[in-house]
């Protein structure tokens, strides 16, 4: 997901942290959001406007920062969150089958280092 977003975020609007990291815990605590004890790779949390967004809300917030055509997915905000989240979970369950799985985690190049929270 990180590689996908970086490639489509030419203005470097998104910053990243592993949910298991201290940086993520601190960022979430700052807005009063407590990370679940068990985080799965299918979990996305976006901190925006002083609050934490999860699942489809987080995915749509990310899409809004990416290059065209991804911001157009914002039209899905008109759907009820329960329906959007069900679609989000369906995609999360099937993403490796559809898009493949990286064998190793991304190690950011020096020029991308500032996009990752410490």
Order of alpha helices (4+ residues) and beta strands (2+ residues): alpha-alpha-beta-beta-alpha-alpha
